[in-house]
Amino acid sequence: MCSPQEAALLRVEEVFLATLDRINRQVLVPLLDAEPSDPQGKECQWLLQQLQKSSQQLWEVTGKSLHSLRERLRHPDAVGLESVLLLCSAEHVLQVHVEYIESYTNCVVVQAFQKAAKWRSEYWRVQRKVLRQLLWGLSSEVSVGPALVQVLRQPLTQHVKQYVALLLGLADTIGDHHPARELVVHAASLFGNLQSFLRQALDQAVATQALWHTLSSRLTDALCTPAHRLLQDSQDIPLMVTPLRAERVLLFDDVLVLLQGHSVHTFDLKLVWVDPEQDGFHLLTPEEEFFFSSKNPQDQAVWQWKVTQAVCQALRGKKDFPVLGAGQEPSETPTCRSAAYTFLAEGRLRQATYEGEWCRGRPHGKGTLRWPDGRNHVGSFCQGLEHGFGICLVPQASEDKFDCYKCHWREGSMCGYGICEHSTDEVYKGYFQGGLRHGFGVLESAPQLPQSYKYTGHWERGQRSGYGVQEDSDRGERYIGMWRADQRHGPGVMVTQAGACYQGNFRADKMVGPGILLTEDDSLYEGTFTRDLILLGKCKVTFPNGFTLDGSFSSGAGSGLHMQGLLDTAAPPPDPSSTCKRQLGLGSFPVESRWQGVYGPFRDFVLAGCPGDLQEALLGFCVQSSRELRKSQEYLCCERTPPDDSAGRMEDILEEVLRYREPAALQQYLTKALGSSLHPLGMLLRTLMLTFQATYTGIGANKHLQGLAQEEVKQHARELWAAYRGLLQVALQRKGQAPEEEEDTETRNLQVHGLVLPLILPSFYSELFTLYLLLHEREDSLYSQGITNLSLFSDTKLLEFLDVQKHLWPLKDLRLTTNQRHSLVKDKCFLSATECLQKIITTVDPREKLEVLERTYGEIEATVSRLLGQEHKLPMDDLLPLLIYVVSRARIQHLGAEIHLIRDMMDPVHTGGLYDFLLTALESCYEHLQSDDMHRLPSHRDSREPW
């Protein structure tokens, strides 16, 4: 059975549907027939078109609802009440009604009906009878405009009222256990709310329309928009505003307007913050701050409540339903929000548009700042200033050229690590302070430029200052030394592509005072030099053969170099330590102070307690490739390797530091940490590798810099151990544990040389070993010639030549083939020892190289013991010739470089021990193989004679 309320709903919808049809045909269609030409008229025409669309949608949904009701009444047993559209799709029906109400009130606000009536005034005088038929109680004295307003309002108001009454009645009729009861109650509640919403919307629209009559035409033109709804007027409830002293305050649902004379100050509610106070309330906006108060506390409370609700409604992006503030009781406006704003006041942000997150009237959080001239900044902000990581594009005068700064910022200026690509194709990677390059950084020009250069070193206030390395590709030079105010100043070393190496003092980018020059042929020049390394004035030249030239040099225009002096041909050969093996730079740049710009940020990071949010700013970030770096300019992003959760990642790192602090696990932990580009220790190591390569590769691969490089690697090991200790102390502090005691020098040196140095040496080995090769090239050449000569001997002949006692010859180990004699066998004696020694070049760790040497010694003794049938310890007199034999058969290339690198890099704890003894023995073999005896051997034919 169907209830009477259902039948009544059917009749109500039939009447409403017919009314909507008549309104559309007799009112809306004629209203749209006019073709206004003025902008205001066109706006009204567009609003009427939107109203017609909303009316059509309302007609369609009412028709569907009517159809579902008819089906229900025809087949009450087959079709349940819950299938009625008004109940099962109540939210959709409601939304269509709301859209119609908004379209209608938009027309009311701008008086669209009154304006449209004027366009066809004669037509509407004739149609007055039609309007009376659509309305109840229309007075004949009412003009056409207000009549149109009533025609489009009255049927909807009556219809919603009937809906509410019938739905409430239906809810009472069907009982509590009816399956559709919840749907009916819900629909009744929705349309009850719609009734309140409609009432408020109409009141606001009428009040807004009435407002325009109280304002001047200029103000009306500035403020009258269809979307505006007046919520409060200070003429109704008085309000005082300071410091502006506004004459009138208008609160709309989207903006706050302050009128002062002919000036209009408009503030987007999305960017208004309300701060309540005892005697009033503050309003914060992006550029201004106002204080609102009233003599009547109740009036002040009304204003504060309405402003707060209006701001919250604007931020939600839709009208409160059913009325302003319904279901929302915020005591204050949200502190943080997202919005866009264009700054107008004078200052660095004038005409810039910020879009992003805000906090209490200031850009705060993630956002984008754009200026009209094309400048862009995308990144993090704090209290209105760039703060944190950000990317800034600055266009240049030339087309499609710009500077791109991917940096960390602090209080509006670049501070911390950044990568900057300039329109000149220069790229800077390093640290900033106060917007200027400051600290460690690398500036590199495009390689294809005719005068390309690269500077790796320290900066101060935007200028090269302190220790740094610059390569000038155009001149084929590399300068290693001190800088001041962007000029070479202080001690420095200059290396040329021709192999020359100069050391002296510089002032204001010029060489001053005496200096020394070492050329590739090991000549030594001492005196004063020009920019092009030409002697000038009193000088001394020491030639490789020992001859010396002492005198004065001068140059004339176009006449070459003139010299007056004494040539001494009787001088003894020069000391290699003062010429061919002389090391430059030692003492001029103390190793502890060379790369403080790299170590310093890590120390700052540790002193700050290793905060994850500062890790990038202090330790740098990684970009995968230069191609990605340039691509990121276009999309204003930076593909940084570290993930966003820096704080969480730092917590994990510090946890691991504590977990693996025991000696047994420490080496494994450090290996992993130093190998990771995301770990602070790994990041530090990679920066140190960069400085090492910038100094000692290419032009810098000069034998006179070997000492400089060797002590630098050791210093890096010390600093990395100190960095680990710093992380450990922070980890202990976070856990509330007592810090570890300060290490004594002996303990620290044991860890540095025994643990850290072997772990980091592979990172520098290629460049470092190259310097050792160059430094010991002459000795290695003599050694190679010696082992080449010895390779002509058979095993027995060589053992005899080296005076190895015959009872130590391992002839019984040799298995001869038919017609083969001992005297013809080569590379078979002491084979296991030879193969063992050859493994010395398979590792870069000095300790492992010494272990190879120890095993080689063991193999020699084991072979001798087997021959003698008893354990036998070889005295030095017997060991040395046997070791020379094994070394000559192992044929290790660059053995001198290997020996000296082991000696320089081995753990001092081994000094005076077995490893030291064995290395000394190997050094003796190496020197013996260079001796003249090895170069005055019997001819090849003699060496083939039978033993």
ZAMARGU-4260 file (C-alpha; in steps of 0.2 Angstrom, whole numbers, plus 5000, padded with zeros to 4 digits):
<rodrens>
0) 5000/5000/5000 | 5006/5018/4996 | 5004/5031/5009 | 4994/5048/5006 | 5010/5057/5008
5) 5017/5048/4993 | 5002/5053/4983 | 5004/5071/4989 | 5022/5071/4984 | 5017/5065/4966
10) 5005/5080/4965 | 5018/5092/4971 | 5031/5086/4958 | 5018/5087/4944 | 5014/5105/4948
15) 5032/5110/4951 | 5037/5102/4934 | 5023/5111/4925 | 5028/5127/4933 | 5046/5125/4928
20) 5041/5122/4910 | 5031/5137/4910 | 5045/5148/4918 | 5057/5141/4905 | 5046/5145/4890
25) 5038/5161/4895 | 5051/5169/4906 | 5069/5163/4903 | 5068/5160/4884 | 5062/5178/4881
30) 5075/5185/4893 | 5088/5177/4882 | 5081/5184/4866 | 5090/5201/4868 | 5107/5204/4862
35) 5115/5217/4873 | 5132/5225/4867 | 5139/5233/4883 | 5150/5222/4894 | 5138/5223/4909
40) 5124/5217/4897 | 5134/5203/4891 | 5138/5197/4908 | 5120/5197/4913 | 5116/5188/4897
45) 5129/5174/4902 | 5122/5173/4920 | 5104/5171/4913 | 5110/5157/4901 | 5118/5148/4917
50) 5101/5150/4926 | 5092/5142/4911 | 5104/5128/4911 | 5101/5125/4930 | 5083/5127/4927
55) 5084/5114/4914 | 5093/5102/4925 | 5081/5105/4939 | 5067/5101/4927 | 5075/5085/4922
60) 5079/5078/4939 | 5061/5083/4945 | 5054/5073/4929 | 5064/5058/4934 | 5058/5059/4952
65) 5040/5061/4946 | 5043/5045/4935 | 5049/5035/4950 | 5035/5040/4960 | 5022/5035/4947
70) 5030/5018/4945 | 5029/5016/4964 | 5011/5021/4964 | 5006/5010/4950 | 5015/4994/4957
75) 5016/4997/4976 | 5020/4978/4979 | 5034/4977/4966 | 5042/4994/4968 | 5048/4998/4985
80) 5048/5016/4993 | 5067/5015/4993 | 5067/5016/4974 | 5060/5033/4973 | 5073/5045/4966
85) 5070/5058/4979 | 5075/5046/4993 | 5088/5035/4985 | 5097/5049/4976 | 5093/5063/4989
90) 5111/5071/4988 | 5110/5072/4969 | 5093/5080/4969 | 5099/5092/4983 | 5114/5097/4973
95) 5104/5101/4958 | 5093/5112/4969 | 5108/5121/4976 | 5115/5124/4959 | 5099/5132/4954
100) 5099/5143/4969 | 5117/5149/4966 | 5113/5153/4948 | 5097/5163/4953 | 5105/5172/4967
105) 5120/5177/4956 | 5107/5185/4944 | 5099/5194/4959 | 5116/5201/4965 | 5120/5210/4949
110) 5101/5215/4945 | 5101/5204/4930 | 5082/5203/4929 | 5080/5222/4930 | 5093/5225/4916
115) 5085/5211/4905 | 5068/5219/4907 | 5074/5235/4901 | 5081/5227/4885 | 5063/5222/4880
120) 5053/5233/4890 | 5038/5234/4878 | 5037/5215/4877 | 5036/5213/4896 | 5023/5226/4898
125) 5012/5215/4886 | 5017/5199/4896 | 5012/5206/4913 | 4997/5195/4913 | 5008/5180/4911
130) 5018/5185/4926 | 5003/5187/4937 | 4997/5169/4932 | 5014/5162/4938 | 5013/5172/4955
135) 5002/5173/4969 | 4997/5190/4975 | 5007/5200/4963 | 5002/5218/4964 | 4998/5228/4948
140) 5010/5242/4954 | 5025/5230/4954 | 5037/5234/4940 | 5043/5220/4928 | 5061/5218/4936
145) 5055/5214/4954 | 5041/5203/4946 | 5054/5193/4937 | 5063/5191/4953 | 5048/5184/4962
150) 5043/5173/4947 | 5059/5163/4948 | 5059/5163/4967 | 5042/5159/4973 | 5039/5142/4965
155) 5055/5135/4971 | 5052/5142/4989 | 5035/5134/4990 | 5041/5118/4982 | 5055/5115/4995
160) 5043/5120/5009 | 5031/5106/5003 | 5045/5094/5001 | 5050/5096/5019 | 5032/5094/5026
165) 5028/5079/5016 | 5044/5070/5019 | 5042/5073/5038 | 5025/5067/5037 | 5030/5051/5027
170) 5043/5048/5040 | 5030/5048/5054 | 5018/5037/5044 | 5029/5022/5038 | 5035/5017/5056
175) 5052/5014/5063 | 5055/4997/5055 | 5051/5001/5038 | 5066/4997/5026 | 5065/5014/5018
180) 5064/5024/5035 | 5082/5029/5035 | 5081/5036/5018 | 5065/5046/5021 | 5073/5053/5037
185) 5089/5057/5028 | 5080/5066/5014 | 5069/5076/5026 | 5084/5082/5035 | 5093/5087/5019
190) 5078/5097/5012 | 5075/5104/5029 | 5093/5111/5028 | 5090/5116/5010 | 5076/5127/5016
195) 5088/5136/5028 | 5101/5137/5014 | 5088/5145/5002 | 5083/5157/5015 | 5100/5163/5019
200) 5105/5163/5001 | 5091/5174/4996 | 5094/5186/5011 | 5112/5188/5007 | 5108/5191/4988
205) 5095/5204/4992 | 5107/5212/5005 | 5121/5212/4992 | 5110/5220/4979 | 5104/5233/4991
210) 5122/5237/4995 | 5126/5244/4977 | 5113/5258/4979 | 5123/5265/4994 | 5140/5265/4985
215) 5146/5277/4971 | 5145/5270/4954 | 5164/5269/4954 | 5164/5258/4969 | 5150/5248/4963
220) 5159/5244/4947 | 5174/5239/4957 | 5165/5228/4969 | 5150/5221/4960 | 5153/5204/4954
225) 5140/5189/4954 | 5150/5179/4966 | 5150/5192/4980 | 5138/5190/4995 | 5138/5203/5008
230) 5139/5195/5026 | 5141/5211/5036 | 5142/5230/5034 | 5149/5241/5047 | 5135/5253/5044
235) 5124/5240/5052 | 5136/5235/5066 | 5149/5249/5069 | 5167/5244/5069 | 5184/5254/5070
240) 5199/5249/5060 | 5217/5255/5064 | 5229/5260/5058 | 5220/5263/5042 | 5205/5271/5050
245) 5193/5264/5037 | 5176/5274/5035 | 5167/5258/5030 | 5170/5239/5032 | 5162/5227/5020
250) 5163/5208/5024 | 5159/5197/5008 | 5160/5178/5008 | 5176/5179/4998 | 5184/5196/5002
255) 5186/5209/5015 | 5184/5227/5009 | 5190/5243/5018 | 5184/5259/5011 | 5193/5275/5014
260) 5188/5290/5004 | 5190/5285/4986 | 5202/5271/4990 | 5196/5253/4990 | 5207/5240/5000
265) 5202/5222/4996 | 5209/5207/5005 | 5206/5189/4999 | 5199/5179/5014 | 5210/5164/5010
270) 5224/5175/5015 | 5217/5183/5031 | 5222/5177/5048 | 5211/5182/5064 | 5220/5184/5080
275) 5208/5187/5094 | 5212/5199/5108 | 5204/5205/5124 | 5199/5222/5117 | 5197/5218/5099
280) 5205/5207/5086 | 5220/5208/5073 | 5219/5204/5055 | 5235/5198/5047 | 5237/5199/5028
285) 5252/5196/5017 | 5257/5214/5017 | 5247/5223/5030 | 5240/5221/5048 | 5225/5229/5055
290) 5216/5230/5072 | 5197/5229/5073 | 5188/5235/5089 | 5171/5241/5094 | 5164/5250/5108
295) 5151/5237/5110 | 5158/5220/5115 | 5144/5211/5108 | 5146/5220/5091 | 5164/5215/5091
300) 5160/5197/5095 | 5148/5196/5080 | 5161/5204/5068 | 5175/5192/5075 | 5164/5177/5073
305) 5158/5181/5055 | 5175/5185/5049 | 5182/5169/5056 | 5168/5159/5049 | 5169/5168/5032
310) 5188/5164/5031 | 5185/5146/5035 | 5172/5144/5022 | 5183/5152/5009 | 5197/5140/5013
315) 5185/5125/5012 | 5180/5131/4994 | 5162/5129/4996 | 5148/5138/5005 | 5144/5131/5022
320) 5128/5121/5022 | 5115/5124/5027 | 5120/5141/5034 | 5137/5150/5038 | 5146/5141/5052
325) 5134/5127/5052 | 5143/5111/5059 | 5159/5121/5060 | 5165/5130/5076 | 5183/5135/5074
330) 5189/5146/5088 | 5202/5153/5076 | 5206/5153/5058 | 5218/5139/5052 | 5236/5145/5054
335) 5243/5135/5039 | 5235/5135/5022 | 5239/5136/5003 | 5234/5151/4992 | 5241/5162/4978
340) 5245/5181/4980 | 5253/5195/4970 | 5263/5207/4981 | 5260/5225/4978 | 5270/5235/4991
345) 5287/5242/4987 | 5301/5230/4991 | 5310/5215/4983 | 5294/5205/4981 | 5285/5219/4972
350) 5274/5212/4958 | 5280/5194/4962 | 5266/5181/4963 | 5268/5168/4977 | 5258/5152/4976
355) 5260/5139/4989 | 5259/5136/5008 | 5257/5151/5020 | 5257/5153/5039 | 5250/5168/5048
360) 5252/5180/5033 | 5269/5174/5027 | 5274/5162/5014 | 5279/5147/5024 | 5282/5129/5018
365) 5283/5124/5000 | 5279/5136/4986 | 5283/5145/4970 | 5288/5164/4968 | 5287/5171/4951
370) 5292/5189/4945 | 5286/5198/4930 | 5303/5198/4923 | 5304/5179/4922 | 5313/5176/4938
375) 5306/5160/4947 | 5310/5153/4964 | 5303/5135/4969 | 5307/5128/4986 | 5304/5130/5004
380) 5300/5147/5013 | 5300/5152/5031 | 5291/5167/5038 | 5291/5175/5021 | 5309/5172/5016
385) 5317/5158/5006 | 5323/5145/5018 | 5328/5127/5015 | 5331/5119/4998 | 5325/5130/4983
390) 5328/5132/4964 | 5329/5149/4957 | 5329/5154/4939 | 5336/5171/4934 | 5334/5176/4915
395) 5348/5185/4907 | 5347/5198/4893 | 5351/5185/4879 | 5336/5175/4873 | 5333/5158/4881
400) 5348/5161/4893 | 5346/5160/4912 | 5356/5157/4928 | 5349/5142/4938 | 5353/5141/4956
405) 5349/5124/4965 | 5354/5129/4983 | 5350/5129/5001 | 5344/5146/5007 | 5343/5154/5024
410) 5333/5169/5028 | 5331/5174/5010 | 5349/5172/5004 | 5359/5157/4998 | 5367/5148/5012
415) 5374/5130/5013 | 5377/5119/4998 | 5371/5123/4981 | 5374/5119/4962 | 5373/5134/4950
420) 5372/5134/4932 | 5376/5151/4924 | 5370/5157/4907 | 5389/5158/4902 | 5389/5139/4904
425) 5399/5141/4920 | 5394/5128/4934 | 5398/5131/4952 | 5396/5117/4965 | 5399/5122/4982
430) 5394/5132/4998 | 5386/5149/5000 | 5384/5161/5014 | 5374/5177/5013 | 5370/5174/4994
435) 5389/5173/4990 | 5401/5159/4986 | 5409/5155/5003 | 5418/5140/5009 | 5423/5126/4998
440) 5417/5126/4980 | 5421/5121/4962 | 5419/5133/4948 | 5421/5126/4930 | 5418/5134/4913
445) 5412/5125/4898 | 5426/5113/4891 | 5422/5119/4873 | 5426/5137/4877 | 5443/5144/4870
450) 5448/5149/4888 | 5441/5136/4899 | 5446/5134/4917 | 5442/5125/4933 | 5444/5131/4951
455) 5443/5119/4965 | 5445/5127/4982 | 5440/5140/4995 | 5430/5155/4993 | 5426/5170/5004
460) 5412/5183/5001 | 5411/5178/4983 | 5429/5178/4979 | 5443/5165/4978 | 5452/5165/4995
465) 5462/5153/5004 | 5469/5137/4997 | 5464/5132/4980 | 5468/5124/4963 | 5465/5132/4946
470) 5468/5124/4930 | 5470/5136/4915 | 5467/5125/4899 | 5471/5139/4887 | 5489/5141/4895
475) 5491/5123/4899 | 5494/5127/4918 | 5488/5122/4935 | 5491/5133/4950 | 5490/5125/4967
480) 5492/5137/4982 | 5485/5152/4991 | 5472/5165/4985 | 5466/5182/4991 | 5452/5193/4984
485) 5451/5182/4968 | 5469/5183/4964 | 5484/5172/4967 | 5492/5178/4983 | 5504/5169/4995
490) 5514/5153/4992 | 5510/5143/4977 | 5515/5130/4965 | 5512/5131/4946 | 5513/5115/4935
495) 5514/5116/4916 | 5508/5105/4903 | 5527/5104/4897 | 5531/5096/4914 | 5539/5111/4922
500) 5535/5114/4940 | 5537/5131/4948 | 5536/5136/4967 | 5537/5153/4974 | 5527/5168/4981
505) 5513/5177/4972 | 5506/5194/4976 | 5490/5202/4967 | 5491/5187/4954 | 5510/5190/4950
510) 5525/5181/4954 | 5536/5190/4967 | 5553/5187/4975 | 5564/5172/4972 | 5557/5155/4966
515) 5563/5138/4959 | 5558/5130/4943 | 5561/5111/4940 | 5559/5106/4921 | 5555/5089/4914
520) 5574/5085/4911 | 5577/5088/4929 | 5586/5105/4927 | 5584/5116/4942 | 5582/5135/4940
525) 5583/5147/4955 | 5579/5165/4954 | 5566/5178/4949 | 5554/5173/4935 | 5541/5182/4923
530) 5523/5176/4921 | 5529/5165/4907 | 5542/5157/4918 | 5557/5166/4910 | 5572/5170/4921
535) 5575/5188/4925 | 5589/5195/4935 | 5601/5186/4946 | 5598/5167/4944 | 5607/5150/4946
540) 5604/5135/4934 | 5609/5117/4939 | 5609/5105/4925 | 5606/5086/4926 | 5624/5082/4923
545) 5630/5093/4938 | 5635/5109/4928 | 5629/5125/4936 | 5627/5142/4928 | 5627/5157/4939
550) 5624/5174/4933 | 5611/5187/4928 | 5597/5186/4914 | 5589/5200/4905 | 5578/5201/4890
555) 5577/5214/4876 | 5563/5219/4864 | 5564/5206/4850 | 5582/5201/4855 | 5579/5185/4865
560) 5586/5181/4882 | 5603/5188/4887 | 5614/5180/4901 | 5630/5185/4909 | 5638/5173/4922
565) 5649/5159/4926 | 5647/5141/4919 | 5655/5128/4932 | 5658/5111/4924 | 5668/5104/4938
570) 5654/5103/4950 | 5649/5085/4956 | 5632/5078/4951 | 5617/5086/4960 | 5609/5078/4975
575) 5593/5070/4968 | 5583/5076/4983 | 5586/5094/4977 | 5583/5091/4959 | 5575/5076/4951
580) 5566/5070/4967 | 5563/5087/4975 | 5546/5089/4982 | 5537/5105/4981 | 5523/5113/4992
585) 5529/5104/5008 | 5529/5116/5022 | 5521/5130/5011 | 5503/5124/5013 | 5502/5114/5030
590) 5492/5098/5026 | 5480/5102/5041 | 5474/5118/5034 | 5472/5114/5015 | 5455/5108/5014
595) 5446/5115/5029 | 5432/5121/5018 | 5428/5102/5016 | 5431/5096/5034 | 5422/5112/5041
600) 5404/5109/5036 | 5405/5091/5043 | 5412/5097/5059 | 5397/5110/5060 | 5385/5096/5056
605) 5392/5085/5070 | 5392/5100/5082 | 5374/5104/5078 | 5369/5086/5083 | 5368/5079/5066
610) 5351/5086/5062 | 5343/5077/5047 | 5336/5093/5040 | 5353/5101/5038 | 5362/5086/5031
615) 5360/5092/5013 | 5364/5110/5017 | 5380/5105/5026 | 5386/5090/5017 | 5379/5093/4999
620) 5368/5083/4988 | 5371/5072/4972 | 5364/5075/4955 | 5365/5060/4944 | 5372/5068/4928
625) 5375/5085/4920 | 5361/5080/4908 | 5348/5078/4922 | 5355/5094/4930 | 5351/5104/4914
630) 5334/5096/4912 | 5330/5100/4930 | 5331/5119/4925 | 5316/5117/4913 | 5305/5108/4925
635) 5311/5117/4940 | 5316/5102/4950 | 5332/5094/4955 | 5334/5075/4955 | 5343/5074/4971
640) 5349/5057/4977 | 5344/5059/4996 | 5326/5054/5000 | 5315/5066/5008 | 5315/5058/5025
645) 5332/5065/5030 | 5329/5065/5049 | 5323/5047/5049 | 5338/5042/5038 | 5350/5051/5050
650) 5342/5042/5065 | 5346/5025/5056 | 5364/5030/5053 | 5367/5034/5071 | 5359/5018/5077
655) 5371/5009/5066 | 5386/5018/5073 | 5381/5012/5090 | 5377/4994/5084 | 5394/4992/5075
660) 5406/5001/5087 | 5415/4985/5092 | 5432/4982/5084 | 5426/4966/5076 | 5412/4974/5067
665) 5419/4992/5065 | 5429/4988/5049 | 5413/4981/5040 | 5403/4996/5045 | 5416/5009/5039
670) 5418/4999/5023 | 5399/5001/5020 | 5398/5019/5026 | 5413/5025/5015 | 5405/5016/5000
675) 5388/5024/5002 | 5384/5041/4993 | 5370/5044/5006 | 5381/5041/5022 | 5389/5057/5029
680) 5406/5048/5029 | 5404/5043/5011 | 5398/5060/5005 | 5414/5067/5014 | 5425/5055/5005
685) 5418/5059/4988 | 5421/5077/4990 | 5439/5073/4996 | 5441/5062/4980 | 5436/5077/4970
690) 5449/5088/4977 | 5462/5075/4975 | 5458/5072/4957 | 5457/5091/4953 | 5475/5093/4960
695) 5484/5078/4954 | 5477/5072/4938 | 5481/5078/4920 | 5493/5092/4921 | 5495/5090/4940
700) 5502/5072/4938 | 5520/5078/4941 | 5533/5069/4951 | 5537/5084/4962 | 5520/5084/4969
705) 5521/5066/4976 | 5525/5071/4994 | 5511/5084/4994 | 5498/5070/4988 | 5505/5057/5000
710) 5503/5068/5016 | 5486/5073/5010 | 5479/5055/5009 | 5485/5052/5027 | 5477/5068/5033
715) 5461/5063/5024 | 5462/5047/5034 | 5464/5057/5050 | 5449/5068/5047 | 5438/5054/5042
720) 5442/5045/5058 | 5438/5061/5068 | 5422/5062/5058 | 5417/5044/5063 | 5421/5048/5081
725) 5410/5064/5080 | 5396/5053/5074 | 5398/5041/5088 | 5398/5055/5101 | 5382/5062/5094
730) 5374/5044/5094 | 5379/5041/5112 | 5372/5059/5117 | 5355/5055/5109 | 5354/5039/5119
735) 5358/5048/5135 | 5374/5038/5137 | 5391/5045/5143 | 5403/5050/5129 | 5418/5040/5125
740) 5435/5047/5132 | 5446/5057/5121 | 5459/5046/5112 | 5477/5047/5115 | 5488/5050/5100
745) 5495/5032/5099 | 5477/5025/5099 | 5471/5037/5086 | 5486/5033/5075 | 5483/5015/5076
750) 5465/5017/5070 | 5470/5029/5057 | 5484/5019/5049 | 5478/5002/5053 | 5459/5004/5049
755) 5454/5020/5040 | 5469/5022/5028 | 5468/5005/5020 | 5449/5008/5017 | 5451/5024/5009
760) 5467/5021/4999 | 5458/5013/4984 | 5449/5029/4982 | 5465/5039/4979 | 5476/5025/4973
765) 5476/5028/4954 | 5482/5046/4955 | 5494/5043/4970 | 5502/5028/4962 | 5504/5038/4945
770) 5515/5050/4955 | 5525/5037/4963 | 5528/5030/4945 | 5534/5046/4939 | 5545/5050/4954
775) 5554/5033/4953 | 5554/5031/4934 | 5573/5031/4932 | 5576/5018/4945 | 5562/5007/4938
780) 5569/5009/4921 | 5586/5002/4928 | 5577/4989/4938 | 5568/4983/4922 | 5584/4982/4912
785) 5592/4972/4926 | 5578/4959/4926 | 5578/4959/4907 | 5596/4954/4908 | 5594/4941/4921
790) 5579/4933/4911 | 5592/4927/4899 | 5599/4915/4912 | 5593/4898/4915 | 5588/4894/4933
795) 5605/4886/4937 | 5615/4899/4929 | 5606/4913/4938 | 5607/4904/4955 | 5626/4903/4952
800) 5627/4921/4946 | 5619/4926/4962 | 5630/4916/4973 | 5616/4905/4980 | 5624/4891/4989
805) 5622/4875/4979 | 5614/4865/4993 | 5600/4877/4992 | 5597/4874/4974 | 5580/4865/4972
810) 5585/4854/4958 | 5576/4839/4965 | 5560/4848/4962 | 5563/4849/4944 | 5556/4836/4933
815) 5566/4834/4917 | 5559/4828/4900 | 5569/4817/4889 | 5586/4825/4883 | 5583/4840/4895
820) 5596/4846/4906 | 5595/4856/4922 | 5606/4870/4914 | 5592/4873/4901 | 5577/4875/4913
825) 5570/4892/4916 | 5557/4899/4928 | 5555/4883/4937 | 5565/4885/4953 | 5556/4893/4968
830) 5541/4893/4957 | 5528/4894/4972 | 5538/4909/4979 | 5538/4918/4963 | 5520/4916/4960
835) 5516/4922/4977 | 5526/4938/4975 | 5517/4942/4959 | 5501/4944/4969 | 5509/4960/4977
840) 5501/4970/4963 | 5484/4963/4965 | 5480/4974/4980 | 5481/4992/4985 | 5482/4989/5003
845) 5499/4991/5010 | 5496/4979/5024 | 5490/4966/5011 | 5506/4969/5001 | 5516/4966/5016
850) 5507/4950/5019 | 5511/4944/5002 | 5529/4948/5005 | 5528/4938/5021 | 5520/4923/5012
855) 5534/4924/4999 | 5547/4923/5012 | 5538/4908/5019 | 5537/4899/5002 | 5556/4902/5000
860) 5560/4895/5018 | 5548/4880/5015 | 5556/4876/4999 | 5573/4876/5007 | 5567/4866/5022
865) 5560/4853/5010 | 5577/4852/5001 | 5587/4850/5017 | 5574/4838/5025 | 5573/4849/5041
870) 5566/4866/5046 | 5578/4879/5041 | 5579/4898/5045 | 5588/4907/5032 | 5601/4920/5038
875) 5601/4937/5028 | 5617/4932/5018 | 5607/4917/5011 | 5590/4925/5010 | 5595/4940/5000
880) 5602/4931/4984 | 5587/4919/4985 | 5575/4934/4986 | 5584/4943/4972 | 5581/4927/4961
885) 5563/4927/4966 | 5561/4945/4962 | 5570/4944/4945 | 5558/4929/4940 | 5542/4938/4946
890) 5546/4952/4934 | 5535/4964/4944 | 5533/4981/4934 | 5537/4997/4943 | 5543/4988/4959
895) 5551/5004/4965 | 5535/5013/4965 | 5527/4999/4974 | 5540/4998/4987 | 5540/5017/4991
900) 5521/5017/4992 | 5521/5003/5004 | 5535/5011/5014 | 5526/5028/5015 | 5508/5021/5018
905) 5512/5006/5030 | 5506/5006/5048 | 5519/5013/5059 | 5516/4999/5071 | 5526/4988/5059
910) 5542/4999/5060 | 5556/4988/5067 | 5546/4972/5065 | 5545/4957/5053 | 5536/4967/5039
915) 5549/4981/5041 | 5563/4968/5039 | 5556/4960/5024 | 5552/4977/5016 | 5570/4982/5019
920) 5576/4966/5011 | 5565/4969/4996 | 5572/4986/4994 | 5590/4979/4994 | 5585/4967/4980
925) 5578/4981/4970 | 5593/4992/4973 | 5604/4977/4968 | 5595/4974/4952 | 5599/4992/4947
930) 5617/4990/4950 | 5631/4991/4937 | 5634/4972/4940 | 5616/4968/4933 | 5620/4978/4917
935) 5637/4970/4914 | 5632/4952/4912 | 5639/4939/4900 | 5633/4939/4882 | 5617/4929/4878
940) 5628/4916/4869 | 5638/4913/4885 | 5623/4911/4895 | 5617/4896/4885 | 5633/4886/4888
945) 5630/4870/4898 | 5632/4871/4917
</rodrens>
